[in-house]
Amino acid sequence: MKNRTKLAALFIAFFLAITLFLSVIPAHSSIGVNPKFKAFDTAGNPLSGGKLYTYKPGTVSTAKAAYTDAACTIAAANPIVLDVNGEAAVYLKGLYKLVLKTSADVTLWSLDNIVGLGGPVQVSAADYGGLNAAITALGSTASELTIDNADALTASVTVPTTMSLKIVKGGVVTTTGFTLTVNGPFNAGPYQIFSGTGTVVFGNGQDVSPEWWGVDGTDDYVPIQAAIDSITASRGLVRLLSKTYTLGATGVTIPLYVGMTGAGQIATTLYYSGTGYAVTLGSAAQLNYGCRVSDLRIILTDIAGKGVQLLSTVGAIVENMYIEGVITATRTNIGVSVESSTSYSNFFNQIRNVQCAHMQTGFQVASSTTMATCTHFTNCTTSGDVNTYPANGSKGYNFDTNTGHGTLIDGGNIEACQLGIYFNSDSDPITVVGTRCEGNTTDIVFSAASIGSSFFGLKGVDNVSDSSGVGFGQHTFVGCSKSDGTPLLNVFNQTIVDNQTGATTIPLKVRGYPGQTADLFQVLTSAGAELLTVSAGGVITTAASPTFAAVPEHADNAAAVTAGLTAGMVYRTTDALKIVH
């Protein structure tokens, strides 16, 4: 009975020691001592010469080093021999199996999965024989798990929110046949950490790097798309490095709420050799909110290659991009295309600071059976090489039928295009502010039934053509100028107010719509009664009883000439209007 009491006292003392003396040394070790590890024999006396063996958890006798310093840089002997007071400085890094023996190697106790109190467990997956076993053993215990060597999944597994997973260089998880889901914090550098054909899913809004899937600069579509796919459910961001990536002939697709960003407009480069789009935001299957791509350069090497497609997107952003096509007479390159699908519209997107060089079409707004509207282009530039290939058909901006309503082009430059801004038949009205046109064959072209657009403060506008040939169509131009600095006519929906450059200019003109049949001009009373009408054919009619108070009265033609009237002027006798001859 007495021995049992002593044994109970021993274990009580041990657990008190664990509670009082084991503490976490942040970022280094899982336990420290206060001030040292201390052990007792069965009589309650200090265990002088006692031996503390440290093993990997879950093993019988696989040694794992303990340390004599808090930084865990100086390995202790194994076993650790206690001094005459039964004490030793002991620091543990992660999980351990501890075995305490007397100086004569008589085992006093053996405990597995010893965890220091006050912080997360720091442990290597290798201590358990792999990631699957480590997650099973640790469960929901707050822990920091490190992978530092090759580790193949044996089943699909989920890293819980209570576990921080770190994969150091040299640690690679093979996922073939399984899914690795990471819900907790994750840390890895820009090196390969995943291999195989399995799936990796981040559920924590993680920023990810395609380097984790192995980028080699020759066929980088797979790692970049794998990085995008890994955060589809968590709305994260793919970060590309300052380097060159080669997509090959397959472009990447970025779904809703996911973004991809490079290290700068020139620093990060994507080479694309296909004939589709290098980057597609969204899909035709749904409305795609909040996707984005920014801060990189796209080089198109095929004459049919295209840069960025926004497909049925809402609130998407394309920003700080440089997209370069091929310099040749025949090509179909497109820089950025904003498109609706047969079932879903496209609206409220922003294209900011995007430069398109050597493009057949710099920016396009295209429609299927639904609408593509309300796009905001800010400080965007495009060039079409018309100075090298004069009749190449290049367009700076192209608006398809039933597109563009509410769209704003704000600033930027349209250079060397055969058609600067082109409105297809029935294009919806847009607004253009402060944009510069330079060296275009025709700066603005309006096709039939394209009406209602507004242009404010444009520079270098030398040629505007509507569906009738040369003219301004039913649009508004205010404060625009030509390339030589002279003002462009101010036009308010076919009403032309000249800028009065001299006494020979006509200050006010009203131009009819092509094929005009309705009256060209009317003057009405405040109640809407007709006072004066000019028909489309030029016939002037007035109200039934017009008043000619300002017409001078003369006795006859001779008197009118004597008074200074010239041929063609009107005078009146008592009751008749006459023309001087």
QUIHUJO-V749320 format. One record per residue. N is the residue number from 0. RES is the residue in one small letter. SS is DSSP state (H for helix, E for strand, L for the rest). PSI is psi in radians with two decimals (none if undefined). Layout:
BEGIN
n;res;ss;psi
N;RES;SS;PSI
N;RES;SS;PSI
END
This chain:
BEGIN
n;res;ss;psi
0;m;L;-0.69
1;k;H;-0.71
2;n;H;-0.67
3;r;H;-0.68
4;t;H;-0.74
5;k;H;-0.71
6;l;H;-0.72
7;a;H;-0.71
8;a;H;-0.66
9;l;H;-0.86
10;f;H;-0.63
11;i;H;-0.75
12;a;H;-0.67
13;f;H;-0.84
14;f;H;-0.57
15;l;H;-0.67
16;a;H;-0.75
17;i;H;-0.75
18;t;H;-0.71
19;l;H;-0.54
20;f;H;-0.38
21;l;L;2.21
22;s;L;2.83
23;v;L;2.39
24;i;E;1.84
25;p;L;2.34
26;a;L;0.01
27;h;L;-1.08
28;s;E;2.75
29;s;L;-0.40
30;i;E;2.66
31;g;L;-2.95
32;v;L;2.81
33;n;L;1.36
34;p;L;-0.23
35;k;L;2.80
36;f;E;2.38
37;k;E;2.38
38;a;L;2.77
39;f;E;2.71
40;d;L;-3.04
41;t;L;-0.29
42;a;L;0.00
43;g;L;0.17
44;n;L;2.69
45;p;E;2.39
46;l;L;1.34
47;s;L;2.24
48;g;L;0.12
49;g;L;2.79
50;k;E;2.20
51;l;E;1.98
52;y;E;2.39
53;t;E;2.18
54;y;E;2.87
55;k;L;2.46
56;p;L;2.50
57;g;L;0.05
58;t;L;2.89
59;v;L;-0.83
60;s;L;0.53
61;t;L;1.93
62;a;E;2.52
63;k;L;2.23
64;a;L;2.39
65;a;L;3.09
66;y;E;2.76
67;t;L;-0.06
68;d;L;2.71
69;a;L;-0.43
70;a;L;-0.09
71;c;L;0.82
72;t;L;-0.33
73;i;L;1.91
74;a;E;2.45
75;a;L;2.80
76;a;L;2.70
77;n;L;1.80
78;p;L;2.86
79;i;E;2.13
80;v;E;2.19
81;l;L;2.63
82;d;L;-3.00
83;v;L;-0.35
84;n;L;0.12
85;g;L;0.49
86;e;E;2.76
87;a;E;2.61
88;a;L;2.07
89;v;L;2.18
90;y;E;2.26
91;l;E;2.43
92;k;L;1.73
93;g;L;-2.62
94;l;L;2.57
95;y;E;2.78
96;k;E;2.18
97;l;E;2.36
98;v;E;2.15
99;l;E;2.24
100;k;E;2.80
101;t;L;3.07
102;s;L;-0.36
103;a;L;0.23
104;d;L;0.56
105;v;L;2.13
106;t;E;2.22
107;l;E;-0.73
108;w;E;2.80
109;s;E;2.11
110;l;E;2.39
111;d;E;2.78
112;n;E;0.85
113;i;E;2.22
114;v;L;2.23
115;g;L;2.55
116;l;L;2.69
117;g;L;0.05
118;g;L;3.12
119;p;L;2.70
120;v;E;2.33
121;q;E;2.01
122;v;E;2.68
123;s;E;2.45
124;a;H;-0.50
125;a;H;-0.43
126;d;H;-0.40
127;y;H;-0.02
128;g;L;0.17
129;g;L;2.94
130;l;H;-0.78
131;n;H;-0.85
132;a;H;-0.65
133;a;H;-0.78
134;i;H;-0.69
135;t;H;-0.78
136;a;H;-0.71
137;l;H;-0.52
138;g;L;-2.22
139;s;L;0.19
140;t;L;2.32
141;a;L;2.10
142;s;E;2.75
143;e;E;1.89
144;l;E;2.28
145;t;E;2.40
146;i;E;2.10
147;d;L;0.21
148;n;L;-3.06
149;a;E;2.36
150;d;E;2.01
151;a;E;2.27
152;l;L;2.48
153;t;L;-0.14
154;a;L;2.84
155;s;L;2.47
156;v;E;2.64
157;t;E;2.19
158;v;E;2.07
159;p;L;2.92
160;t;L;-0.33
161;t;L;-0.05
162;m;E;2.25
163;s;E;2.15
164;l;E;2.23
165;k;E;2.27
166;i;E;1.98
167;v;L;2.92
168;k;L;2.26
169;g;L;-0.35
170;g;L;2.14
171;v;E;2.20
172;v;E;2.12
173;t;E;2.16
174;t;L;0.01
175;t;L;2.15
176;g;L;-0.08
177;f;L;3.04
178;t;E;2.24
179;l;E;2.05
180;t;E;2.20
181;v;E;1.94
182;n;L;-0.23
183;g;L;-3.11
184;p;L;2.57
185;f;E;2.48
186;n;E;2.22
187;a;E;2.68
188;g;L;-3.09
189;p;L;1.15
190;y;L;2.88
191;q;L;2.27
192;i;L;-0.16
193;f;E;2.51
194;s;E;2.96
195;g;L;3.12
196;t;L;0.17
197;g;L;-2.92
198;t;E;2.43
199;v;E;2.27
200;v;E;2.18
201;f;E;2.18
202;g;L;0.32
203;n;L;0.35
204;g;L;0.56
205;q;L;2.40
206;d;E;2.36
207;v;E;2.80
208;s;L;2.30
209;p;H;-0.37
210;e;H;-0.43
211;w;H;-0.44
212;w;H;0.07
213;g;L;1.51
214;v;L;2.26
215;d;L;0.00
216;g;L;0.03
217;t;L;-0.59
218;d;L;1.39
219;d;L;0.09
220;y;H;-0.80
221;v;H;-0.92
222;p;H;-0.61
223;i;H;-0.77
224;q;H;-0.62
225;a;H;-0.70
226;a;H;-0.76
227;i;H;-0.82
228;d;H;-0.51
229;s;H;-0.35
230;i;L;0.26
231;t;L;-0.65
232;a;L;-0.19
233;s;L;0.01
234;r;L;0.90
235;g;L;-2.85
236;l;E;2.30
237;v;E;2.19
238;r;E;2.09
239;l;L;2.58
240;l;L;3.03
241;s;L;1.50
242;k;L;-3.13
243;t;E;2.29
244;y;E;2.52
245;t;E;1.99
246;l;E;-0.41
247;g;E;-2.53
248;a;L;0.10
249;t;L;2.18
250;g;L;2.82
251;v;E;2.70
252;t;E;2.23
253;i;E;2.06
254;p;L;-3.11
255;l;L;2.51
256;y;L;0.23
257;v;L;2.53
258;g;E;2.81
259;m;E;2.26
260;t;E;2.54
261;g;L;-2.92
262;a;L;-0.01
263;g;L;2.80
264;q;L;-0.51
265;i;L;-0.45
266;a;L;-0.69
267;t;L;2.24
268;t;E;2.34
269;l;E;2.11
270;y;E;2.30
271;y;E;2.17
272;s;L;0.09
273;g;L;-3.11
274;t;L;-0.03
275;g;L;-2.45
276;y;E;2.38
277;a;E;-0.69
278;v;E;2.22
279;t;E;2.19
280;l;E;2.18
281;g;E;-2.93
282;s;L;2.94
283;a;L;-0.12
284;a;L;-0.20
285;q;L;3.00
286;l;L;2.34
287;n;E;1.86
288;y;E;2.46
289;g;L;0.25
290;c;L;2.74
291;r;E;2.75
292;v;E;2.46
293;s;E;2.84
294;d;E;0.90
295;l;E;3.00
296;r;E;2.44
297;i;E;2.19
298;i;E;2.07
299;l;E;2.15
300;t;L;-0.14
301;d;L;2.53
302;i;L;-0.28
303;a;L;0.02
304;g;L;2.66
305;k;E;2.69
306;g;E;-1.47
307;v;E;2.30
308;q;E;2.27
309;l;E;1.86
310;l;E;1.93
311;s;L;0.83
312;t;E;2.70
313;v;E;2.09
314;g;L;0.43
315;a;L;2.75
316;i;E;2.26
317;v;E;2.11
318;e;E;2.49
319;n;E;1.04
320;m;E;2.63
321;y;E;2.15
322;i;E;2.14
323;e;E;2.29
324;g;L;-2.74
325;v;L;2.36
326;i;L;1.80
327;t;L;2.82
328;a;L;-0.55
329;t;L;2.08
330;r;L;2.88
331;t;L;0.40
332;n;L;2.52
333;i;E;2.34
334;g;E;-1.16
335;v;E;2.28
336;s;E;2.16
337;v;E;2.01
338;e;E;2.56
339;s;L;2.87
340;s;L;-3.09
341;t;L;-0.37
342;s;L;-0.36
343;y;L;2.37
344;s;L;-3.07
345;n;E;2.16
346;f;E;2.85
347;f;L;0.64
348;n;L;2.76
349;q;E;2.21
350;i;E;1.95
351;r;E;2.29
352;n;E;0.93
353;v;E;2.24
354;q;E;2.17
355;c;E;2.09
356;a;E;2.45
357;h;L;0.94
358;m;L;2.49
359;q;L;-0.74
360;t;E;2.09
361;g;E;-1.03
362;f;E;2.35
363;q;E;2.40
364;v;E;1.99
365;a;E;2.64
366;s;L;2.51
367;s;L;-1.91
368;t;L;-0.17
369;t;L;-3.12
370;m;L;2.60
371;a;E;1.80
372;t;L;3.00
373;c;L;0.77
374;t;L;2.46
375;h;E;1.94
376;f;E;2.12
377;t;E;2.15
378;n;L;0.78
379;c;L;2.54
380;t;E;2.68
381;t;E;2.55
382;s;E;2.55
383;g;L;0.11
384;d;L;0.47
385;v;L;-0.36
386;n;L;-0.43
387;t;L;-0.71
388;y;L;1.56
389;p;L;-0.57
390;a;L;0.75
391;n;L;-0.07
392;g;L;0.26
393;s;L;2.59
394;k;E;2.41
395;g;E;-0.99
396;y;E;2.38
397;n;E;2.10
398;f;E;2.04
399;d;L;3.02
400;t;L;2.38
401;n;L;0.61
402;t;E;2.87
403;g;L;-0.26
404;h;L;2.19
405;g;L;0.06
406;t;L;2.51
407;l;E;2.22
408;i;E;1.97
409;d;E;1.84
410;g;L;-2.80
411;g;L;-2.98
412;n;E;2.42
413;i;E;2.01
414;e;E;2.42
415;a;L;0.73
416;c;L;2.61
417;q;L;-0.67
418;l;E;1.99
419;g;E;-1.16
420;i;E;2.12
421;y;E;2.17
422;f;E;2.01
423;n;L;3.01
424;s;L;2.32
425;d;L;0.42
426;s;L;2.47
427;d;L;2.76
428;p;L;2.47
429;i;L;3.04
430;t;E;2.32
431;v;E;2.25
432;v;E;2.19
433;g;L;0.37
434;t;L;2.53
435;r;E;2.29
436;c;E;2.40
437;e;E;2.02
438;g;L;0.43
439;n;L;2.59
440;t;L;-0.91
441;t;E;2.23
442;d;E;-0.74
443;i;E;2.30
444;v;E;2.18
445;f;E;2.09
446;s;L;3.09
447;a;L;2.47
448;a;L;0.30
449;s;L;1.90
450;i;L;2.83
451;g;L;0.15
452;s;L;2.77
453;s;E;2.44
454;f;E;2.14
455;f;E;2.18
456;g;L;0.52
457;l;L;2.60
458;k;E;2.52
459;g;L;0.42
460;v;L;1.75
461;d;L;-0.47
462;n;L;2.08
463;v;E;2.29
464;s;E;2.26
465;d;L;-3.04
466;s;L;-0.30
467;s;L;-0.08
468;g;L;-1.70
469;v;L;2.18
470;g;L;-3.01
471;f;L;-0.03
472;g;L;-2.88
473;q;L;1.23
474;h;L;3.07
475;t;E;2.24
476;f;E;2.18
477;v;E;2.25
478;g;L;0.44
479;c;L;2.78
480;s;E;2.85
481;k;L;3.06
482;s;L;-0.42
483;d;L;0.08
484;g;L;-0.20
485;t;L;2.59
486;p;E;2.55
487;l;L;2.67
488;l;L;2.42
489;n;E;2.13
490;v;E;2.26
491;f;E;1.58
492;n;L;0.98
493;q;L;-0.18
494;t;E;2.05
495;i;E;2.11
496;v;E;1.89
497;d;L;2.72
498;n;L;0.20
499;q;L;1.07
500;t;L;-0.13
501;g;L;3.05
502;a;L;-0.25
503;t;L;-0.05
504;t;L;2.56
505;i;L;2.10
506;p;L;-0.42
507;l;E;2.20
508;k;E;2.50
509;v;E;2.05
510;r;L;2.29
511;g;L;2.76
512;y;L;2.57
513;p;L;2.17
514;g;L;0.39
515;q;L;2.28
516;t;L;-0.51
517;a;L;2.91
518;d;L;2.56
519;l;L;-0.57
520;f;E;2.47
521;q;E;2.59
522;v;E;2.17
523;l;E;2.74
524;t;L;2.98
525;s;L;-0.39
526;a;L;-0.03
527;g;L;0.11
528;a;L;2.46
529;e;E;2.23
530;l;E;-0.75
531;l;E;2.37
532;t;E;2.40
533;v;E;2.08
534;s;L;2.95
535;a;L;-0.46
536;g;L;0.00
537;g;L;0.10
538;v;L;2.26
539;i;E;2.21
540;t;E;2.67
541;t;E;3.11
542;a;L;2.91
543;a;L;-0.61
544;s;L;1.30
545;p;L;2.69
546;t;L;2.29
547;f;L;1.09
548;a;L;-0.50
549;a;L;0.00
550;v;L;2.18
551;p;L;2.62
552;e;E;2.26
553;h;L;2.74
554;a;L;-0.70
555;d;L;-3.03
556;n;H;-0.71
557;a;H;-0.72
558;a;H;-0.64
559;a;H;-0.72
560;v;H;-0.75
561;t;H;-0.59
562;a;L;-0.06
563;g;L;0.01
564;l;L;2.57
565;t;L;2.97
566;a;L;2.36
567;g;L;-0.29
568;m;L;2.79
569;v;E;2.40
570;y;E;2.99
571;r;E;2.59
572;t;L;-2.76
573;t;L;-0.77
574;d;L;0.34
575;a;L;2.55
576;l;E;2.39
577;k;E;2.77
578;i;E;2.32
579;v;L;2.37
580;h;L;none
END
